[in-house]
Amino acid sequence: GAGVSQSPSNKVTEKGKDVELRCDPISGHTALYWYRQSLGQGLEFLIYFQGNSAPDKSGLPSDRFSAERTGGSVSTLTIQRTQQEDSAVYLCASRGSGGAYEQYFGPGTRLTVT
Amino acid sequence: AQSVSQHNHHVILSEAASLELGCNYSYGGTVNLFWYVQYPGQHLQLLLKYFSGDPLVKGIKGFEAEFIKSKFSFNLRKPSVQWSDTAEYFCAVDNQGGKLIFGQGTELSVKP
């Protein structure tokens, strides 16, 4: 079946602009995660959605970052007033329910802030 | 706070050599443990996982890992590596369904 998809695959933006990154999880997966992969910081958790529960936002680095998940499916990660340190690969993952704990990752969006 | 430590940043091996990548985590409760692999230009893929039961788990492509609870370790092994195993390997832990905490990653280079 189809895996996790993300768009765009690459995004170049100017410092100070806002960007939106999209994630389509595996159909039927109830949990959705955003991570960031950068050279200096490795793989960092950003935010986690589980069903209709309030999201776990504990990994968001600043209030410039936000995410939403509409209809329990597609998610959008928004970064406002981008900074150069936001340059990274943003990864989305989804997970099924019923004791299945492994997360399936998408290909990522490479964000470059100039 | 939970943390995961991978002992080696970069490992270089010749084909047919044996591999062991170290991973230690700090968390006192029940955890799930994972190894993910990222081949050059590809996305993260699950290599193997431990949830419960037999502490020796087998994954894809001949990899295995052993969970030693007393040592908070989950080391990855392969008896004989191939050039195609060249990739970055990440150890990760979660507290049963929540966010993954990743180690820093180990880059494996296998010389043909």
Backbone of each chain as ProteinMPNN parsed JSONL, in Angstrom:
{"seq_chain_A": "GAGVSQSPSNKVTEKGKDVELRCDPISGHTALYWYRQSLGQGLEFLIYFQGNSAPDKSGLPSDRFSAERTGGSVSTLTIQRTQQEDSAVYLCASRGSGGAYEQYFGPGTRLTVT", "coords_chain_A": {"N_chain_A": [[0.816, -1.197, 0.0], [0.227, 2.392, -0.139], [2.727, 4.548, 1.133], [3.833, 6.897, 3.654], [3.487, 10.16, 2.555], [5.034, 13.224, 1.582], [5.035, 16.737, 0.997], [6.279, 19.921, -0.156], [9.051, 18.19, -1.796], [11.399, 19.508, -1.73], [12.195, 22.748, -0.509], [12.937, 26.04, -0.929], [13.409, 29.027, 0.703], [13.177, 32.517, 1.522], [14.728, 34.162, 4.248], [12.589, 35.085, 6.879], [10.204, 34.658, 5.586], [7.067, 32.815, 5.537], [6.452, 29.283, 5.719], [4.789, 26.307, 4.587], [4.496, 22.915, 5.239], [3.582, 19.737, 4.088], [1.967, 16.697, 5.072], [0.924, 13.47, 4.261], [-0.433, 10.87, 5.851], [-0.179, 7.252, 6.254], [-3.049, 5.589, 5.184], [-5.63, 5.23, 7.537], [-3.98, 5.22, 9.72], [-3.67, 6.287, 13.039], [-2.008, 7.874, 14.517], [0.255, 10.589, 14.195], [3.358, 12.048, 13.486], [5.818, 14.631, 13.672], [9.157, 15.249, 12.857], [12.504, 16.598, 12.974], [15.418, 16.726, 11.064], [18.656, 17.538, 11.297], [22.04, 18.656, 10.675], [23.485, 19.472, 12.92], [21.903, 18.807, 15.091], [20.859, 16.271, 14.877], [18.213, 13.839, 14.863], [15.218, 15.163, 15.794], [12.328, 15.234, 17.792], [9.28, 16.889, 17.099], [6.355, 17.353, 17.138], [3.303, 15.642, 17.997], [0.422, 13.917, 17.059], [-2.419, 12.26, 18.182], [-5.149, 10.626, 17.379], [-8.117, 12.16, 18.424], [-7.094, 13.499, 20.518], [-5.48, 16.129, 22.417], [-2.667, 17.589, 20.848], [0.769, 16.595, 21.372], [2.976, 18.962, 21.931], [5.507, 19.302, 22.765], [8.05, 19.287, 21.628], [8.343, 21.405, 19.876], [10.391, 24.003, 18.739], [10.083, 26.779, 18.968], [7.646, 29.47, 19.208], [7.177, 30.089, 16.633], [6.705, 27.896, 15.225], [4.132, 25.707, 14.239], [1.496, 23.283, 14.028], [-1.088, 21.477, 12.419], [-3.712, 19.076, 12.221], [-5.953, 17.951, 10.037], [-9.174, 16.584, 10.03], [-8.288, 14.204, 11.054], [-6.385, 13.175, 9.382], [-4.527, 14.352, 6.988], [-1.692, 16.41, 7.65], [-0.339, 19.629, 8.406], [2.615, 21.392, 8.746], [3.62, 24.424, 9.912], [5.885, 27.05, 9.545], [6.639, 30.11, 10.732], [7.989, 33.281, 9.788], [10.646, 32.471, 8.917], [13.919, 31.366, 9.849], [17.5, 31.103, 9.372], [18.491, 29.0, 10.855], [16.423, 27.255, 10.811], [16.712, 25.652, 8.656], [16.666, 22.415, 7.484], [15.865, 18.895, 7.277], [12.565, 18.014, 7.252], [10.681, 15.606, 8.726], [7.96, 13.392, 8.472], [5.963, 11.037, 10.185], [3.886, 8.143, 10.559], [1.675, 6.084, 12.508], [0.029, 3.026, 13.236], [-2.748, 1.625, 15.117], [-3.693, -0.276, 18.067], [-1.604, -1.562, 19.464], [0.478, -1.562, 17.707], [3.526, -0.36, 17.454], [5.48, 0.683, 15.808], [6.794, 3.324, 13.831], [6.215, 4.742, 10.654], [8.059, 6.271, 8.227], [8.021, 9.202, 6.152], [9.451, 10.564, 3.087], [10.464, 13.039, 3.623], [10.826, 16.662, 3.777], [13.053, 18.839, 2.429], [14.15, 21.738, 3.749], [15.419, 24.842, 2.963], [16.655, 27.796, 4.117], [17.383, 30.913, 3.012]], "CA_chain_A": [[0.0, 0.0, 0.0], [0.94, 3.658, -0.193], [3.385, 4.928, 2.366], [3.68, 8.286, 4.051], [3.989, 11.08, 1.535], [5.267, 14.599, 2.043], [5.258, 17.705, -0.083], [7.111, 19.566, -1.296], [10.238, 17.426, -1.417], [12.401, 20.538, -1.456], [11.645, 24.096, -0.418], [13.91, 27.095, -0.649], [12.672, 30.229, 1.046], [13.988, 33.6, 2.061], [14.587, 34.439, 5.676], [11.462, 35.945, 7.221], [8.974, 34.183, 4.949], [6.39, 31.681, 6.154], [6.369, 28.095, 4.877], [3.896, 25.229, 5.0], [4.922, 21.6, 4.807], [2.406, 18.871, 4.151], [2.177, 15.268, 5.293], [-0.203, 12.558, 4.105], [-0.032, 9.63, 6.519], [-0.743, 6.015, 5.742], [-4.491, 5.557, 5.425], [-6.06, 4.479, 8.714], [-3.095, 5.424, 10.862], [-4.271, 7.265, 13.946], [-0.986, 8.734, 15.109], [1.1, 11.277, 13.223], [4.487, 12.691, 14.159], [6.773, 15.445, 12.92], [10.526, 15.296, 13.365], [13.405, 17.433, 12.192], [16.742, 16.127, 10.973], [19.645, 18.535, 10.894], [23.412, 18.206, 10.904], [23.974, 19.742, 14.264], [20.995, 18.337, 16.146], [20.37, 14.912, 14.66], [16.765, 13.677, 14.667], [14.51, 15.707, 16.951], [10.869, 15.213, 17.808], [8.649, 18.207, 17.101], [4.968, 17.352, 17.591], [2.673, 14.331, 17.879], [-1.027, 13.887, 17.088], [-3.005, 10.939, 18.4], [-6.604, 10.668, 17.286], [-8.741, 13.446, 18.746], [-6.486, 14.066, 21.721], [-4.668, 17.323, 22.232], [-1.339, 17.173, 20.39], [1.955, 16.777, 22.217], [3.77, 19.978, 21.245], [6.665, 19.546, 23.628], [9.286, 19.394, 20.873], [8.404, 22.58, 19.002], [11.496, 24.822, 19.25], [9.67, 28.151, 19.272], [6.24, 29.706, 18.849], [7.069, 30.286, 15.18], [6.337, 26.586, 14.676], [2.819, 25.195, 14.619], [1.031, 22.206, 13.158], [-2.461, 21.047, 12.59], [-4.089, 17.848, 11.527], [-7.359, 18.123, 9.692], [-9.956, 15.382, 9.781], [-7.578, 13.006, 11.486], [-5.563, 12.616, 8.317], [-3.444, 15.213, 6.515], [-1.16, 17.378, 8.606], [0.476, 20.721, 7.883], [3.543, 22.036, 9.676], [3.846, 25.804, 9.474], [6.96, 27.787, 10.191], [6.483, 31.538, 10.434], [9.195, 34.138, 9.891], [11.723, 31.484, 8.92], [15.291, 31.752, 10.148], [18.457, 30.199, 8.742], [18.638, 27.797, 11.678], [15.309, 26.341, 10.53], [17.093, 24.785, 7.547], [16.73, 21.03, 7.949], [14.892, 18.007, 6.637], [11.413, 17.816, 8.134], [10.17, 14.26, 8.498], [6.66, 13.025, 9.018], [5.795, 9.598, 10.387], [2.577, 7.769, 11.092], [1.647, 4.806, 13.23], [-1.296, 2.464, 13.389], [-3.235, 1.475, 16.49], [-3.818, -1.658, 18.497], [-0.347, -2.15, 19.899], [1.53, -1.483, 16.683], [4.25, 0.816, 17.901], [6.487, 1.211, 14.9], [6.434, 4.482, 13.039], [6.613, 4.673, 9.26], [8.505, 7.615, 7.873], [7.973, 9.705, 4.799], [10.752, 10.917, 2.512], [10.945, 14.302, 4.162], [10.912, 17.907, 3.013], [14.307, 19.552, 2.72], [13.905, 23.177, 3.796], [16.609, 25.686, 2.973], [16.319, 29.197, 4.331], [18.524, 31.715, 2.524]], "C_chain_A": [[0.85, 1.246, 0.0], [1.545, 3.96, 1.159], [3.049, 6.35, 2.739], [4.236, 9.174, 2.941], [4.097, 12.489, 2.108], [5.482, 15.5, 0.834], [5.479, 19.088, 0.506], [8.307, 18.73, -0.852], [11.389, 18.371, -1.068], [11.726, 21.899, -1.418], [12.777, 25.053, -0.083], [13.125, 28.369, -0.399], [13.627, 31.285, 1.585], [13.722, 33.776, 3.542], [13.424, 35.418, 5.904], [10.143, 35.522, 6.601], [8.367, 33.038, 5.753], [6.39, 30.508, 5.183], [5.376, 27.101, 5.466], [4.385, 23.929, 4.395], [3.774, 20.629, 5.043], [2.796, 17.412, 4.341], [0.867, 14.523, 5.093], [0.183, 11.226, 4.734], [-0.589, 8.408, 5.8], [-2.22, 5.969, 6.133], [-4.825, 4.68, 6.627], [-5.151, 4.634, 9.917], [-3.628, 6.554, 11.737], [-3.256, 8.244, 14.516], [-0.097, 9.315, 14.017], [2.138, 12.096, 13.969], [5.236, 13.573, 13.158], [8.104, 15.426, 13.661], [11.34, 16.213, 12.461], [14.774, 16.774, 12.23], [17.711, 17.179, 10.46], [21.023, 18.075, 11.323], [23.831, 18.383, 12.355], [23.175, 19.077, 15.369], [20.514, 16.913, 15.959], [18.877, 14.904, 14.418], [16.044, 14.129, 15.931], [13.009, 15.605, 16.752], [10.335, 16.638, 17.838], [7.254, 18.152, 17.728], [4.334, 16.015, 17.252], [1.158, 14.485, 18.01], [-1.482, 12.451, 17.292], [-4.523, 11.085, 18.408], [-7.14, 12.066, 17.532], [-8.154, 14.104, 19.973], [-5.714, 15.331, 21.383], [-3.254, 16.901, 21.823], [-0.267, 17.402, 21.455], [2.883, 17.718, 21.47], [5.127, 20.196, 21.911], [7.975, 19.723, 22.872], [9.396, 20.621, 19.985], [9.433, 23.565, 19.557], [11.119, 26.26, 19.57], [8.217, 28.326, 18.853], [6.086, 30.056, 17.376], [6.602, 28.99, 14.499], [4.946, 26.208, 15.156], [2.448, 24.083, 13.644], [-0.419, 21.939, 13.434], [-2.678, 19.763, 11.8], [-5.578, 17.905, 11.28], [-8.018, 16.771, 9.423], [-9.246, 14.099, 10.158], [-6.681, 12.407, 10.438], [-4.384, 13.531, 8.009], [-3.002, 16.184, 7.597], [-0.326, 18.423, 7.875], [1.335, 21.281, 9.002], [3.841, 23.42, 9.113], [4.983, 26.413, 10.266], [6.828, 29.24, 9.76], [7.826, 32.249, 10.577], [10.439, 33.253, 9.957], [13.086, 32.127, 9.174], [16.238, 30.731, 9.525], [18.618, 28.903, 9.543], [17.473, 26.824, 11.518], [15.637, 25.398, 9.372], [17.342, 23.376, 8.065], [15.851, 20.19, 7.03], [13.794, 17.739, 7.651], [10.74, 16.511, 7.755], [8.822, 14.09, 9.168], [6.621, 11.509, 9.161], [4.374, 9.329, 10.848], [2.649, 6.368, 11.673], [0.206, 4.346, 13.347], [-1.667, 2.333, 14.853], [-3.213, 0.008, 16.879], [-2.502, -2.314, 18.835], [0.752, -2.139, 18.871], [2.324, -0.217, 16.935], [5.227, 1.385, 16.901], [5.934, 2.36, 14.073], [7.01, 4.311, 11.627], [6.881, 6.091, 8.783], [8.292, 7.936, 6.407], [9.364, 10.104, 4.327], [11.297, 12.244, 3.001], [10.814, 15.464, 3.202], [12.207, 18.588, 3.419], [14.041, 21.039, 2.621], [15.231, 23.911, 3.875], [16.168, 27.128, 3.093], [17.549, 30.035, 3.982], [18.521, 33.126, 3.093]], "O_chain_A": [[2.071, 1.164, 0.127], [0.956, 3.667, 2.199], [2.105, 6.94, 2.214], [5.342, 8.945, 2.452], [3.343, 12.879, 3.0], [6.026, 15.091, -0.192], [4.926, 19.403, 1.56], [8.546, 18.581, 0.346], [12.233, 18.067, -0.225], [10.806, 22.173, -2.189], [13.477, 24.891, 0.916], [12.271, 28.746, -1.202], [14.73, 30.982, 2.041], [12.607, 33.557, 4.016], [13.299, 36.432, 5.217], [9.08, 35.969, 7.033], [9.048, 32.38, 6.539], [6.335, 30.703, 3.969], [5.154, 27.06, 6.676], [4.654, 23.846, 3.197], [3.087, 20.691, 6.062], [3.821, 16.956, 3.835], [-0.163, 14.88, 5.666], [1.041, 10.522, 4.203], [-1.371, 8.527, 4.857], [-2.586, 6.272, 7.269], [-4.369, 3.542, 6.728], [-5.509, 4.225, 11.022], [-3.988, 7.625, 11.249], [-3.625, 9.335, 14.953], [0.256, 8.639, 13.051], [1.831, 12.757, 14.961], [5.276, 13.289, 11.961], [8.177, 15.563, 14.882], [10.931, 16.555, 11.352], [15.235, 16.323, 13.279], [17.595, 17.65, 9.328], [21.17, 17.228, 12.204], [24.472, 17.504, 12.932], [23.697, 18.814, 16.452], [19.81, 16.394, 16.826], [18.33, 15.843, 13.839], [16.231, 13.554, 17.003], [12.495, 15.862, 15.663], [10.884, 17.496, 18.53], [6.995, 18.821, 18.729], [4.772, 15.331, 16.328], [0.669, 15.106, 18.954], [-0.979, 11.536, 16.641], [-5.097, 11.617, 19.358], [-6.68, 13.035, 16.928], [-8.643, 15.139, 20.427], [-5.346, 15.573, 20.233], [-2.704, 15.957, 22.39], [-0.386, 18.279, 22.311], [3.509, 17.324, 20.486], [5.808, 21.183, 21.631], [8.93, 20.263, 23.431], [10.451, 20.854, 19.394], [9.358, 23.928, 20.731], [11.791, 26.898, 20.381], [7.63, 27.446, 18.223], [4.97, 30.297, 16.916], [6.165, 28.999, 13.348], [4.618, 26.368, 16.332], [3.029, 23.97, 12.564], [-0.913, 22.15, 14.542], [-1.946, 19.428, 10.869], [-6.372, 17.906, 12.22], [-7.489, 15.936, 8.689], [-9.566, 13.029, 9.64], [-6.25, 11.261, 10.569], [-3.361, 13.487, 8.693], [-3.816, 16.71, 8.357], [0.308, 18.136, 6.86], [0.835, 21.605, 10.079], [4.266, 23.555, 7.966], [5.039, 26.309, 11.492], [6.898, 29.557, 8.572], [8.675, 31.863, 11.38], [11.188, 33.288, 10.933], [13.356, 33.259, 8.773], [15.824, 29.621, 9.189], [18.853, 27.838, 8.971], [17.522, 25.704, 12.025], [14.903, 24.438, 9.136], [18.141, 23.175, 8.98], [15.186, 20.706, 6.131], [14.057, 17.294, 8.768], [10.289, 16.328, 6.624], [8.581, 14.576, 10.273], [7.188, 10.787, 8.34], [3.736, 10.188, 11.456], [3.551, 5.585, 11.374], [-0.712, 5.146, 13.529], [-0.982, 2.865, 15.727], [-2.768, -0.844, 16.111], [-2.295, -3.489, 18.533], [1.845, -2.647, 19.121], [1.845, 0.883, 16.659], [5.759, 2.473, 17.119], [4.77, 2.365, 13.674], [8.12, 3.813, 11.438], [6.044, 6.984, 8.919], [8.371, 7.066, 5.54], [10.336, 9.997, 5.074], [12.477, 12.539, 2.809], [10.707, 15.287, 1.988], [12.434, 18.877, 4.594], [13.74, 21.551, 1.543], [16.059, 23.636, 4.744], [15.4, 27.624, 2.269], [18.613, 29.882, 4.581], [19.409, 33.919, 2.78]]}, "seq_chain_B": "AQSVSQHNHHVILSEAASLELGCNYSYGGTVNLFWYVQYPGQHLQLLLKYFSGDPLVKGIKGFEAEFIKSKFSFNLRKPSVQWSDTAEYFCAVDNQGGKLIFGQGTELSVKP", "coords_chain_B": {"N_chain_B": [[15.195, 13.239, 31.831], [14.446, 11.301, 28.902], [17.08, 9.715, 27.066], [19.186, 8.73, 24.341], [22.062, 7.007, 23.489], [24.509, 6.521, 21.105], [27.344, 4.68, 20.496], [29.283, 4.889, 18.55], [30.326, 7.14, 16.075], [31.147, 7.009, 13.41], [31.74, 4.221, 11.524], [33.972, 2.11, 9.894], [34.227, -0.596, 7.799], [35.424, -3.598, 6.264], [34.052, -5.614, 3.62], [32.384, -8.578, 4.654], [33.229, -8.453, 7.221], [32.436, -8.531, 10.748], [29.784, -6.849, 12.457], [29.052, -4.644, 15.107], [27.036, -2.378, 16.617], [26.768, -0.058, 19.136], [24.233, 0.818, 21.522], [22.8, 2.677, 24.024], [20.313, 3.523, 26.427], [18.511, 5.852, 28.44], [16.068, 5.441, 30.607], [13.628, 4.72, 32.92], [11.261, 3.289, 32.838], [8.937, 1.085, 31.103], [9.877, 0.367, 27.843], [9.852, 0.665, 24.275], [11.994, -0.47, 21.719], [14.039, 0.395, 18.962], [15.704, -0.022, 15.837], [16.538, 1.976, 13.194], [17.25, 2.446, 9.716], [18.967, 4.424, 7.34], [19.475, 4.553, 4.112], [21.735, 5.855, 1.638], [20.331, 8.711, 0.217], [17.766, 7.831, 0.655], [14.705, 7.335, 2.567], [14.062, 7.034, 6.124], [14.002, 3.732, 7.357], [12.493, 0.992, 9.009], [14.474, -1.27, 10.732], [14.61, -3.217, 12.739], [12.779, -4.196, 15.735], [11.991, -4.078, 19.231], [9.588, -5.087, 21.472], [8.596, -6.753, 23.522], [9.156, -9.91, 25.228], [11.269, -12.394, 23.761], [14.553, -11.379, 24.135], [16.382, -11.277, 22.103], [16.235, -10.102, 18.996], [15.327, -10.424, 15.591], [15.907, -8.855, 12.487], [15.406, -7.298, 9.291], [17.426, -8.192, 6.427], [19.428, -9.728, 7.638], [20.188, -8.602, 10.035], [20.379, -8.345, 13.612], [19.425, -7.748, 17.028], [20.16, -7.311, 20.477], [18.455, -7.02, 23.453], [19.405, -5.914, 26.523], [18.322, -5.627, 29.53], [19.345, -4.99, 32.056], [21.564, -3.551, 31.471], [20.622, -1.453, 30.077], [20.763, -1.529, 27.301], [20.808, -1.926, 23.719], [22.071, -3.362, 21.438], [23.123, -3.49, 18.046], [23.703, -6.021, 15.635], [25.521, -7.739, 13.059], [26.619, -10.571, 11.411], [28.177, -10.637, 9.057], [29.01, -8.146, 7.035], [27.85, -6.362, 4.114], [28.653, -4.495, 1.135], [26.375, -3.146, 0.427], [25.249, -2.525, 2.828], [26.095, -0.115, 3.623], [25.254, 2.838, 5.14], [23.314, 5.038, 7.274], [22.72, 4.456, 10.654], [20.245, 4.381, 13.105], [19.455, 4.298, 16.47], [16.574, 4.047, 18.522], [14.142, 4.965, 20.999], [10.973, 4.575, 22.567], [8.245, 5.405, 24.807], [6.195, 3.408, 24.671], [4.399, 3.953, 22.301], [4.515, 6.66, 22.152], [6.381, 9.609, 21.341], [9.412, 9.208, 19.445], [12.686, 8.928, 20.687], [15.762, 9.614, 19.454], [19.037, 8.273, 18.925], [22.287, 9.666, 18.163], [23.036, 8.694, 15.743], [24.842, 6.41, 13.644], [27.236, 6.318, 11.235], [27.814, 3.995, 8.807], [30.312, 2.705, 6.847], [31.045, 0.513, 4.321], [33.643, -1.122, 2.873], [34.272, -2.353, -0.357]], "CA_chain_B": [[14.63, 13.089, 30.483], [14.978, 10.167, 28.151], [18.135, 9.986, 26.09], [19.737, 7.56, 23.675], [23.452, 7.249, 23.147], [25.143, 5.562, 20.22], [28.743, 4.778, 20.878], [30.17, 5.143, 17.42], [29.821, 8.114, 15.12], [31.449, 6.537, 12.065], [32.396, 2.913, 11.524], [34.419, 1.693, 8.559], [34.506, -2.031, 7.791], [35.546, -4.277, 4.973], [33.016, -6.626, 3.411], [32.467, -9.846, 5.378], [33.555, -8.227, 8.638], [31.278, -8.533, 11.639], [29.374, -5.511, 12.892], [28.267, -4.415, 16.319], [26.823, -0.958, 16.914], [26.272, 0.06, 20.495], [23.156, 1.755, 21.826], [22.335, 2.696, 25.402], [19.262, 4.499, 26.636], [18.218, 6.141, 29.833], [14.633, 5.561, 30.903], [13.38, 3.711, 33.938], [10.021, 2.562, 32.645], [8.854, 0.153, 29.986], [10.177, 1.052, 26.59], [10.002, -0.047, 23.014], [13.303, -0.144, 21.168], [14.051, 0.296, 17.513], [16.808, 0.416, 14.991], [16.153, 2.437, 11.862], [18.366, 2.611, 8.8], [18.751, 5.402, 6.267], [20.416, 4.357, 3.024], [21.999, 7.128, 0.951], [19.27, 9.235, -0.636], [16.473, 7.219, 0.934], [14.138, 7.742, 3.841], [14.243, 6.135, 7.256], [13.259, 2.476, 7.289], [12.631, 0.182, 10.21], [15.358, -2.434, 10.581], [14.061, -4.181, 13.675], [12.123, -3.589, 16.881], [11.746, -4.905, 20.406], [8.51, -4.633, 22.34], [8.57, -7.615, 24.702], [9.457, -11.292, 24.888], [12.651, -12.794, 23.52], [15.372, -10.174, 24.02], [17.152, -11.305, 20.866], [15.281, -9.904, 17.912], [15.902, -10.474, 14.251], [15.289, -7.918, 11.575], [15.617, -7.538, 7.872], [18.774, -8.203, 5.863], [20.387, -10.44, 8.466], [20.504, -7.871, 11.264], [19.748, -8.732, 14.856], [19.775, -6.885, 18.154], [19.889, -7.928, 21.769], [18.04, -6.12, 24.528], [19.895, -6.296, 27.843], [17.623, -4.663, 30.378], [20.198, -4.568, 33.175], [22.572, -2.624, 30.951], [19.911, -0.438, 29.287], [21.421, -1.535, 25.995], [20.117, -2.559, 22.595], [23.129, -3.318, 20.421], [22.817, -4.045, 16.728], [24.775, -6.888, 15.16], [25.395, -8.502, 11.815], [27.841, -11.383, 11.364], [28.992, -10.425, 7.874], [28.409, -7.0, 6.348], [28.012, -6.239, 2.672], [28.796, -3.12, 0.68], [25.031, -2.55, 0.393], [24.851, -2.104, 4.183], [26.545, 1.266, 3.827], [24.058, 3.615, 5.493], [23.343, 5.574, 8.633], [21.891, 3.627, 11.523], [19.742, 5.128, 14.253], [18.775, 3.617, 17.562], [15.517, 4.921, 19.036], [13.337, 4.416, 22.082], [9.772, 5.316, 22.935], [7.567, 4.873, 25.984], [4.988, 2.71, 24.231], [3.483, 4.641, 21.399], [4.722, 8.098, 22.072], [7.429, 10.116, 20.454], [10.676, 8.502, 19.418], [13.911, 9.632, 21.018], [16.777, 8.994, 18.624], [20.459, 8.486, 19.135], [22.918, 10.602, 17.236], [23.261, 8.011, 14.476], [26.163, 5.868, 13.329], [27.436, 6.155, 9.805], [28.567, 2.78, 8.494], [30.871, 2.625, 5.496], [31.573, -0.822, 4.057], [34.541, -1.09, 1.706], [34.152, -3.608, -1.114]], "C_chain_B": [[15.254, 11.869, 29.795], [16.099, 10.608, 27.233], [18.62, 8.665, 25.531], [21.143, 7.902, 23.223], [23.962, 6.134, 22.244], [26.643, 5.764, 20.314], [29.656, 5.233, 19.756], [29.552, 6.14, 16.469], [29.997, 7.613, 13.699], [32.233, 5.242, 12.188], [32.737, 2.548, 10.085], [34.829, 0.229, 8.645], [34.734, -2.507, 6.369], [34.416, -5.292, 4.847], [33.389, -7.914, 4.13], [32.878, -9.664, 6.833], [32.272, -8.275, 9.453], [31.047, -7.119, 12.167], [28.702, -5.575, 14.244], [28.229, -2.923, 16.572], [26.167, -0.853, 18.29], [25.18, 1.102, 20.632], [22.792, 1.596, 23.289], [21.276, 3.775, 25.565], [19.094, 4.734, 28.13], [16.716, 6.37, 29.958], [14.286, 4.425, 31.832], [12.165, 2.852, 33.701], [10.097, 1.569, 31.504], [9.039, 0.907, 28.681], [10.045, 0.096, 25.419], [11.297, 0.436, 22.372], [13.341, -0.442, 19.679], [15.451, 0.573, 16.973], [16.207, 0.772, 13.633], [17.417, 2.591, 11.029], [17.991, 3.629, 7.725], [19.842, 5.191, 5.23], [20.608, 5.678, 2.283], [20.862, 7.525, 0.023], [17.896, 8.66, -0.374], [15.96, 7.668, 2.301], [14.352, 6.678, 4.916], [13.377, 4.896, 7.105], [13.506, 1.705, 8.575], [13.468, -1.053, 9.905], [14.878, -3.564, 11.495], [13.529, -3.445, 14.895], [12.047, -4.605, 18.015], [10.626, -4.273, 21.204], [8.495, -5.429, 23.639], [8.999, -9.009, 24.252], [10.942, -11.547, 24.711], [13.521, -11.556, 23.306], [16.268, -10.149, 22.782], [16.166, -11.215, 19.71], [16.0, -9.895, 16.577], [15.143, -9.527, 13.343], [15.555, -8.305, 10.136], [17.1, -7.591, 7.545], [19.826, -8.793, 6.793], [20.811, -9.729, 9.735], [19.777, -8.47, 12.456], [20.187, -7.763, 15.946], [19.396, -7.601, 19.439], [19.583, -6.853, 22.8], [18.574, -6.679, 25.841], [19.381, -5.253, 28.824], [18.532, -4.113, 31.472], [21.245, -3.546, 32.744], [21.926, -1.476, 30.166], [20.519, -0.356, 27.879], [20.591, -2.29, 24.965], [21.077, -2.502, 21.411], [22.721, -4.052, 19.152], [23.999, -4.87, 16.246], [24.444, -7.438, 13.784], [26.696, -9.267, 11.642], [28.757, -11.058, 10.186], [28.369, -9.308, 7.041], [28.709, -7.05, 4.852], [28.127, -4.759, 2.323], [27.44, -2.404, 0.725], [24.527, -2.156, 1.787], [25.344, -0.703, 4.511], [25.332, 2.168, 3.991], [24.302, 4.272, 6.843], [22.314, 4.821, 9.465], [21.529, 4.422, 12.783], [19.062, 4.197, 15.24], [17.722, 4.572, 18.111], [14.72, 4.195, 20.11], [12.062, 5.229, 22.217], [9.129, 4.655, 24.148], [6.199, 4.352, 25.578], [4.001, 3.596, 23.471], [3.674, 6.124, 21.293], [5.84, 8.462, 21.117], [8.68, 9.249, 20.545], [11.798, 9.447, 19.842], [15.029, 8.895, 20.292], [18.171, 9.217, 19.187], [21.015, 9.368, 18.032], [23.147, 9.998, 15.854], [24.686, 7.518, 14.345], [26.238, 5.682, 11.827], [28.321, 4.941, 9.577], [29.02, 2.846, 7.043], [31.484, 1.24, 5.336], [32.378, -0.761, 2.771], [34.45, -2.416, 0.969], [35.483, -4.345, -1.212]], "O_chain_B": [[16.389, 11.474, 30.06], [16.085, 11.714, 26.693], [18.483, 7.616, 26.162], [21.381, 8.961, 22.643], [23.859, 4.953, 22.576], [27.141, 6.886, 20.222], [30.675, 5.882, 19.99], [28.387, 6.008, 16.094], [29.101, 7.771, 12.869], [33.256, 5.178, 12.869], [31.907, 2.66, 9.183], [35.672, -0.143, 9.461], [34.286, -1.887, 5.405], [33.888, -5.771, 5.85], [34.56, -8.287, 4.201], [32.873, -10.627, 7.6], [31.173, -8.088, 8.929], [31.972, -6.319, 12.304], [27.88, -6.455, 14.499], [29.268, -2.281, 16.722], [25.143, -1.482, 18.558], [25.191, 2.13, 19.955], [22.505, 0.487, 23.741], [21.338, 4.819, 24.914], [19.487, 3.913, 28.959], [16.177, 7.366, 29.475], [14.622, 3.274, 31.554], [12.041, 1.784, 34.301], [11.176, 1.252, 31.003], [8.429, 1.952, 28.455], [10.119, -1.123, 25.572], [11.649, 1.611, 22.472], [12.748, -1.412, 19.206], [16.25, 1.294, 17.571], [15.482, -0.01, 13.019], [18.504, 2.831, 11.555], [16.849, 3.682, 7.268], [20.988, 5.592, 5.43], [19.72, 6.53, 2.306], [20.477, 6.756, -0.857], [16.951, 8.964, -1.101], [16.68, 8.292, 3.081], [14.774, 5.559, 4.625], [12.194, 4.978, 6.776], [14.592, 1.762, 9.152], [13.204, -1.783, 8.949], [14.757, -4.714, 11.073], [13.776, -2.254, 15.082], [12.039, -5.816, 17.793], [10.684, -3.099, 21.57], [8.393, -4.858, 24.724], [9.182, -9.262, 23.062], [11.77, -10.983, 25.426], [13.26, -10.769, 22.397], [16.845, -9.112, 22.452], [15.37, -12.125, 19.476], [17.13, -9.42, 16.457], [13.919, -9.408, 13.411], [15.877, -9.448, 9.81], [17.929, -7.09, 8.304], [20.991, -8.399, 6.74], [21.703, -10.201, 10.441], [18.691, -9.033, 12.317], [21.184, -7.055, 15.806], [18.447, -8.384, 19.484], [20.349, -5.909, 22.991], [18.231, -7.796, 26.227], [19.924, -4.154, 28.936], [18.496, -2.922, 31.78], [21.746, -2.773, 33.56], [22.636, -0.614, 29.646], [20.753, 0.729, 27.346], [19.79, -3.164, 25.296], [20.91, -1.692, 20.499], [22.063, -5.093, 19.192], [25.153, -4.478, 16.419], [23.284, -7.582, 13.398], [27.773, -8.674, 11.718], [29.977, -11.186, 10.297], [27.326, -9.499, 6.417], [29.665, -7.679, 4.398], [27.751, -3.888, 3.108], [27.366, -1.212, 1.021], [23.481, -1.517, 1.903], [25.032, -0.169, 5.576], [24.486, 2.256, 3.1], [25.347, 4.089, 7.467], [21.188, 4.585, 9.027], [22.379, 5.039, 13.425], [18.196, 3.405, 14.87], [17.952, 5.78, 18.162], [14.639, 2.966, 20.121], [12.071, 6.441, 22.005], [9.423, 3.506, 24.477], [5.173, 4.806, 26.085], [2.92, 3.927, 23.959], [3.068, 6.779, 20.446], [6.185, 7.706, 20.209], [8.966, 8.642, 21.578], [11.855, 10.602, 19.419], [15.222, 7.696, 20.491], [18.442, 10.224, 19.84], [20.311, 9.759, 17.101], [23.423, 10.724, 14.898], [25.62, 8.127, 14.867], [25.421, 4.986, 11.226], [29.437, 4.866, 10.09], [28.212, 3.021, 6.131], [32.341, 0.841, 6.124], [31.861, -0.395, 1.715], [34.537, -3.48, 1.582], [35.553, -5.416, -1.816]]}, "name": "protein", "num_of_chains": 2, "seq": "GAGVSQSPSNKVTEKGKDVELRCDPISGHTALYWYRQSLGQGLEFLIYFQGNSAPDKSGLPSDRFSAERTGGSVSTLTIQRTQQEDSAVYLCASRGSGGAYEQYFGPGTRLTVTAQSVSQHNHHVILSEAASLELGCNYSYGGTVNLFWYVQYPGQHLQLLLKYFSGDPLVKGIKGFEAEFIKSKFSFNLRKPSVQWSDTAEYFCAVDNQGGKLIFGQGTELSVKP"}
